[in-house]
Every structure is written in C-alpha cells, then in structure tokens.
C-alpha cells in the first residue's frame, strides 16, 4: 500500500501532467498497481480461508473442491 500511495501522490511532483504522454502513463501505471494490490488482498483471503479450514479440520482432507462429485464412465 505504501508503494501505491507514493506512486500516486509523490510522483505528481516530478512529472509534468499537463502533457498527454506522462499523464496517460501515470494513470495506467497507478491503475495496474491498485489492481495488483486488490489481487494480493483477494489471494491472501483465499489462503487464510484455506489455512483456517485446515486448522478447524485438524489437517483432515475433506475432498478436492476442484473435482466433480459424479463418477466418470
């Protein structure tokens, strides 16, 4: 989050945002940084839920959630 904050706020002092080219790169780069931060938060929530489920089940594997429950012919 610190890097997103610095890239959003402090970089304005060094760039001339009146021109089209630096302004478009500034917004594109910051958008990608914020998207990456959102993905990291989402992945952390998924990992935390998996760890929590394993601790509550005391390490027992219930089943693979990726596989179908139907039998293949």
DODREN-736149 format. One line per field, with one value per atom (N, C-alpha, C, O): atom name; x, y, z. Coordinates in steps of 0.05 Angstrom, whole numbers, plus 32768, in hexadecimal, padded with zeros to 4 digits. Each point is the difference from the previous one (the first is absolute). Example, Ala and Ser with C-alpha at 12.3 -4.5 7.8 and 13.67 -1.06 7.14 Angstrom:
<recs>
pafi c(N|CA|C|O|N|CA|C|O) .
c1 c(8108|7FEE|8012|8015|7FE4|8010|7FF1|800A) .
c2 c(7F8E|8018|8018|8000|8015|8018|8016|8016) .
c3 c(809C|8000|8000|800D|7FE5|8001|800E|8004) .
</recs>
This chain:
<recs>
pafi c(N|CA|C|O|N|CA|C|O|N|CA|C|O|N|CA|C|O|N|CA|C|O|N|CA|C|O|N|CA|C|O|N|CA|C|O|N|CA|C|O|N|CA|C|O|N|CA|C|O|N|CA|C|O|N|CA|C|O|N|CA|C|O|N|CA|C|O|N|CA|C|O|N|CA|C|O|N|CA|C|O|N|CA|C|O|N|CA|C|O|N|CA|C|O|N|CA|C|O|N|CA|C|O|N|CA|C|O|N|CA|C|O|N|CA|C|O|N|CA|C|O|N|CA|C|O|N|CA|C|O|N|CA|C|O|N|CA|C|O|N|CA|C|O|N|CA|C|O|N|CA|C|O|N|CA|C|O|N|CA|C|O|N|CA|C|O|N|CA|C|O|N|CA|C|O|N|CA|C|O|N|CA|C|O|N|CA|C|O|N|CA|C|O|N|CA|C|O|N|CA|C|O|N|CA|C|O|N|CA|C|O|N|CA|C|O|N|CA|C|O|N|CA|C|O|N|CA|C|O|N|CA|C|O|N|CA|C|O|N|CA|C|O|N|CA|C|O|N|CA|C|O|N|CA|C|O|N|CA|C|O|N|CA|C|O|N|CA|C|O|N|CA|C|O|N|CA|C|O|N|CA|C|O|N|CA|C|O|N|CA|C|O|N|CA|C|O|N|CA|C|O|N|CA|C|O|N|CA|C|O|N|CA|C|O|N|CA|C|O|N|CA|C|O|N|CA|C|O) .
c1 c(8010|7FF0|8011|7FF9|801E|8012|8009|8001|8006|800A|7FEA|8006|7FE2|7FE9|7FFC|7FFB|8007|7FFD|8015|7FFB|801E|8017|7FFE|8005|7FF3|7FFE|7FE9|8002|7FEA|7FE9|8004|7FF9|8013|8002|801A|8000|8017|801A|800A|8010|7FE6|8009|7FF6|800B|7FDF|7FF5|8013|8001|8010|8013|8016|800B|7FFB|8016|7FF7|8010|7FD6|7FF6|7FF2|7FF4|800D|7FF1|7FE6|7FFF|7FEC|7FE7|7FEF|7FE9|8021|7FF2|8002|7FF0|8025|8004|7FF1|7FFB|7FFE|7FF0|800F|7FF6|8023|800F|8006|7FFA|8012|8005|7FE6|7FFF|7FEC|7FE7|7FF3|7FF6|800B|7FF4|8010|7FF4|8026|8010|7FFC|7FFF|7FFE|7FFC|7FE6|8000|7FEA|7FE6|8000|7FF5|8018|8001|8011|7FF7|801F|8012|7FF2|8001|7FF2|7FF2|7FE8|7FFB|7FF7|7FEA|800A|7FF4|8022|800B|800A|7FFD|800F|8009|7FE9|8002|7FE8|7FE9|7FF3|7FF6|8009|7FF5|8011|7FF5|8025|8012|7FFC|8000|7FFC|7FFA|7FE6|7FFE|7FED|7FE7|8003|7FF4|801B|8005|800F|7FFA|8019|800F|7FEE|8002|7FEC|7FED|7FED|7FFB|7FFB|7FEF|800E|7FF5|8024|800F|8006|7FFF|8006|8005|7FE7|8002|7FE7|7FE7|7FFC|7FF7|800E|7FFD|8014|7FF8|8020|8014|7FF9|8002|7FF5|7FF9|7FE7|8000|7FED|7FE9|8008|7FF6|801D|800A|800E|7FFC|8015|800F|7FEC|8003|7FEA|7FEC|7FF0|7FFB|7FFD|7FF1|8011|7FF5|8024|8012|8004|8001|8001|8003|7FE7|8002|7FE7|7FE7|7FFB|7FF4|8015|7FFC|8017|8000|8013|8017|8010|800A|7FF9|8011|7FF3|800D|7FDA|7FF3|7FF6|7FF6|800E|7FF8|7FE3|7FFB|7FF3|7FE4|7FFB|7FF0|801E|7FFC|800A|8003|8002|800A|7FE8|7FEF|8011|7FEA|8001|7FEC|802A|8003|7FF4|7FFA|8002|7FF6|7FE2|7FF4|8000|7FE3|7FFA|8011|7FD7|7FF7|7FF5|7FFB|8001|7FF5|8015|8018|7FE0|8013|8002|7FED|802C|8004|7FFC|8006|7FF0|7FFB|801A|8000) .
c2 c(7FE8|8018|8019|8014|7FEA|8017|8008|8017|7FD5|8006|800C|8013|7FE4|800C|801D|8011|7FF4|801B|8013|8016|7FE0|8011|8005|8016|7FD5|8003|8012|800E|7FF3|8011|801D|8012|7FF2|801B|800E|8016|7FDD|800D|8002|8011|7FDE|8000|8018|8008|8004|8017|8018|8010|7FF1|8015|7FFF|8015|7FD3|7FFD|7FFF|8004|7FF7|7FFE|8019|800E|7FF9|8016|7FF4|7FF7|8009|7FF3|8011|7FF8|801F|8010|7FF4|8005|7FEB|7FF3|7FE6|7FF4|8003|7FE8|7FE7|7FEE|800F|7FE7|7FF9|7FE9|8028|7FF8|7FFB|7FEF|8020|7FFD|7FE5|7FF3|8004|7FE6|7FE9|7FED|8015|7FEB|8001|7FEB|802C|8003|7FF2|7FF0|8015|7FF3|7FE2|7FF1|8007|7FE3|7FF1|7FEB|8020|7FF3|7FFF|7FEB|802A|8000|7FED|7FF3|800B|7FED|7FE4|7FF0|8009|7FE5|7FFA|7FEA|802A|7FFC|7FFB|7FEE|8020|7FFC|7FE6|7FF2|8005|7FE6|7FEA|7FEC|8017|7FEC|7FFF|7FEA|802D|8000|7FF2|7FF1|8013|7FF2|7FE2|7FF1|8007|7FE3|7FF4|7FE9|8025|7FF6|7FFD|7FED|8026|7FFE|7FE8|7FF1|800C|7FE9|7FE5|7FEE|8010|7FE7|7FFB|7FE9|802C|7FFC|7FF6|7FEF|801B|7FF7|7FE2|7FF1|8007|7FE4|7FEE|7FEB|801E|7FF0|7FFE|7FEB|802B|8001|7FED|7FF2|800E|7FEE|7FE3|7FEF|800B|7FE5|7FF7|7FEA|8027|7FFA|7FFD|7FED|8024|7FFF|7FE6|7FF3|8005|7FE7|7FE8|7FED|8013|7FEA|7FFE|7FEA|802D|7FFF|7FF7|7FF2|8016|7FF7|7FE3|7FF2|8003|7FE3|7FEF|7FE8|8025|7FF3|7FF1|7FEA|8021|7FF5|7FEB|7FF6|8003|7FEB|800D|8016|7FDB|8009|7FF7|7FE8|802B|7FF9|7FF6|7FEE|801D|7FFA|8017|8016|7FE4|8014|8010|7FF5|8025|8010|8005|800A|7FF0|8004|7FEA|8003|7FE6|7FE9|7FFD|800B|7FE8|7FFC|7FE8|7FEF|8011|7FEA|7FE9|7FEA|801A|7FEB|7FED|8007|7FE0|7FEB|8003|8005|7FF7|8000|7FE4|7FED|8011|7FE5|7FF5|7FEB) .
c3 c(8000|8000|8000|7FF4|8019|8001|7FE4|7FFA|7FF6|7FE5|7FEF|7FF1|8012|7FF1|8008|7FF0|802A|800A|7FF6|7FF8|8009|7FF6|7FE2|7FF7|7FFA|7FE3|7FF9|7FEB|8025|7FF9|8008|7FF1|8027|800A|7FFA|7FF6|800F|7FFE|7FE3|7FFA|7FF5|7FE4|7FF1|7FEC|801D|7FF4|8001|7FED|8027|8003|7FEA|7FF9|7FFE|7FED|7FE3|7FEE|800D|7FE4|7FF9|8010|7FD6|7FF6|7FF4|7FEA|8027|7FF8|7FED|7FF9|7FFF|7FEC|7FE4|7FEF|800D|7FE6|8000|8014|7FD3|7FFE|8007|800E|7FE8|8002|801E|8007|8009|801C|8010|8011|7FE8|800F|7FFA|8013|7FD4|7FFA|800D|8009|7FF7|800D|801E|800D|7FFE|801D|8008|8013|7FDF|8007|7FFA|8010|7FDA|7FFA|8015|8009|7FFF|8013|801C|800D|7FFB|801A|8000|8014|7FD5|7FFE|8003|800E|7FE5|8002|801C|800A|8003|801C|8013|8011|7FEC|8011|7FFB|8012|7FD4|7FFA|800C|800A|7FF5|800C|801E|800C|8001|801D|8006|8013|7FDD|8004|7FFC|8010|7FDC|7FFD|8017|8009|8002|8017|8018|800F|7FF5|8017|7FFC|8012|7FD5|7FFA|8004|800C|7FEA|8004|801D|8009|8007|801C|800E|8012|7FE7|800C|7FF9|8011|7FD6|7FF9|800F|800A|7FF9|800E|801D|800D|7FFF|801C|8005|8014|7FDA|8003|7FFE|800F|7FE0|7FFD|801A|8009|8001|8019|8017|8010|7FF2|8015|7FFF|8014|7FD3|7FFC|8008|800C|7FED|8008|801E|800B|8002|801D|800E|8014|7FE2|800C|7FFB|8011|7FD9|7FFA|800B|7FFC|8011|800C|7FEB|8005|7FE3|7FEB|7FEF|7FEE|8018|7FF0|7FE5|8000|7FEB|7FE5|7FFC|8000|7FFB|7FFB|7FE4|7FFC|7FF1|7FE4|7FF0|8009|7FDE|7FEE|7FF5|7FF3|8012|7FF7|7FE2|7FF4|7FFF|7FE3|7FF0|7FE9|8023|7FF1|8002|8013|7FDA|8000|8012|8005|8005|8011|7FF0|800B|7FDB|7FEF|7FF8|7FFC|8000|7FF6|7FE2|7FF2|8004|7FE3|7FF6|800D|7FDA|7FF4|7FF4|7FF5) .
</recs>
